Amino acid sequence: QVQLVESGGGLVQAGDSLRLSCATSGRTFSNSAVGWFRQAPGKERDFAAAIRWSDGTTYYADSMKGRFTISRDNAKNTVYLQINSLKPDDTAVYYCAAVWGRTYSGTYRYTSKAGYEFWGQGTQVTVSS
């Protein structure tokens, strides 16, 4: 079965940068959409960024634009989330999600949890002041 595995989280200082990775097994990311979500303690799991594998189209939550960059590497079959200038309120579990074989006309499905079928276990990002 499809499995998604996140990595790259850890303990960092405010102002540092991290690059999170999402890898898949069982199948490649071909014809997929891959999203990153984050969930801070006591808060909902919110959309951060997404990428459409076929053409590289990206989507970002308005609050994430500027510091967050999503990208893909076909050879490594990996999706990355680069986070710059980390802030303490970026502390959260970051989840990778994916869906295959669907084409969405609008942006809503790409930016919503409902648009994704498979989820990773998450990677913890903790930012200290």
C-alpha positions as CSV (number, residue, x, y, z in Angstrom):
1,Q,0.0,0.0,0.0
2,V,1.0,3.6,-0.4
3,Q,3.1,5.0,2.4
4,L,4.2,8.6,3.0
5,V,7.1,9.3,5.3
6,E,8.1,12.8,6.4
7,S,11.5,13.7,7.7
8,G,13.7,16.8,8.4
9,G,12.0,18.1,11.5
10,G,13.8,18.8,14.7
11,L,14.7,21.4,17.3
12,V,15.8,24.7,15.9
13,Q,16.3,28.3,16.9
14,A,14.1,31.2,15.8
15,G,15.5,32.5,12.5
16,D,16.8,29.2,11.4
17,S,15.7,27.3,8.3
18,L,14.6,23.7,7.8
19,R,13.9,21.6,4.8
20,L,11.3,18.9,5.3
21,S,11.0,15.9,3.0
22,C,8.2,13.7,2.0
23,A,8.9,10.4,0.4
24,T,6.6,7.8,-0.9
25,S,6.7,4.1,-1.3
26,G,4.5,1.7,-3.2
27,R,4.2,4.1,-6.1
28,T,5.8,7.2,-7.4
29,F,4.3,10.7,-7.1
30,S,3.5,10.7,-10.8
31,N,0.0,12.1,-11.4
32,S,-0.3,13.1,-7.8
33,A,-1.0,16.2,-5.8
34,V,1.1,16.5,-2.6
35,G,0.3,18.8,0.2
36,W,1.9,19.9,3.5
37,F,-0.2,20.6,6.5
38,R,0.7,21.5,10.0
39,Q,-0.9,21.1,13.4
40,A,0.1,23.0,16.5
41,P,-0.9,21.8,19.9
42,G,-4.5,22.6,20.6
43,K,-5.1,23.8,17.0
44,E,-6.6,22.4,13.8
45,R,-4.5,20.8,11.1
46,D,-4.1,23.6,8.6
47,F,-3.0,23.7,5.0
48,A,0.5,25.1,4.3
49,A,1.5,24.3,0.7
50,A,0.8,21.9,-2.1
51,I,2.3,21.0,-5.5
52,R,0.8,19.4,-8.5
53,W,3.3,16.9,-9.7
54,S,2.4,16.9,-13.4
55,D,3.3,20.5,-14.0
56,G,4.8,21.8,-10.8
57,T,1.9,24.2,-10.0
58,T,2.2,25.3,-6.4
59,Y,-0.3,26.5,-3.9
60,Y,0.3,28.3,-0.6
61,A,-1.7,29.4,2.3
62,D,-1.7,33.2,2.3
63,S,0.0,33.2,5.7
64,M,2.8,30.9,4.4
65,K,3.7,32.9,1.3
66,G,7.2,34.2,1.4
67,R,8.8,31.9,4.0
68,F,7.5,28.6,2.7
69,T,8.6,27.0,-0.5
70,I,7.4,23.6,-1.8
71,S,9.3,21.8,-4.5
72,R,9.7,18.3,-6.0
73,D,12.5,16.1,-7.2
74,N,11.5,13.6,-9.8
75,A,14.7,11.5,-9.5
76,K,14.4,11.2,-5.7
77,N,10.7,10.9,-5.8
78,T,10.5,13.4,-3.0
79,V,8.6,16.6,-2.2
80,Y,10.3,19.2,0.0
81,L,9.0,22.0,2.1
82,Q,11.6,24.7,2.7
83,I,10.9,26.9,5.7
84,N,12.9,30.0,6.3
85,S,13.1,32.4,9.2
86,L,11.4,30.0,11.5
87,K,9.4,31.5,14.3
88,P,8.3,29.9,17.6
89,D,4.7,29.8,16.3
90,D,5.8,27.6,13.5
91,T,6.2,24.8,16.1
92,A,3.9,22.0,15.0
93,V,3.7,18.6,13.6
94,Y,4.1,18.8,9.8
95,Y,2.2,16.3,7.7
96,C,2.6,15.2,4.2
97,A,-0.5,14.2,2.2
98,A,-1.1,13.0,-1.3
99,V,-3.8,12.0,-3.7
100,W,-3.5,10.3,-7.1
101,G,-5.4,10.2,-10.3
102,R,-7.5,13.3,-9.8
103,T,-7.6,16.7,-11.5
104,Y,-9.2,19.5,-9.6
105,S,-10.7,22.4,-11.5
106,G,-10.3,24.8,-8.6
107,T,-7.8,25.4,-5.9
108,Y,-10.0,24.3,-3.0
109,R,-9.2,20.6,-3.1
110,Y,-5.5,21.3,-3.2
111,T,-5.7,23.4,-0.1
112,S,-8.1,21.3,1.9
113,K,-7.6,18.1,3.9
114,A,-10.6,16.7,2.1
115,G,-8.6,16.8,-1.2
116,Y,-6.1,14.2,0.0
117,E,-6.3,10.4,0.5
118,F,-3.0,9.4,2.1
119,W,-1.2,10.9,5.0
120,G,2.2,10.4,6.6
121,Q,2.9,10.1,10.3
122,G,4.2,13.7,10.6
123,T,7.5,15.2,11.6
124,Q,7.9,17.5,14.6
125,V,9.3,21.0,14.2
126,T,10.1,22.8,17.4
127,V,11.3,26.4,17.3
128,S,12.8,27.9,20.4
129,S,13.1,31.7,20.9
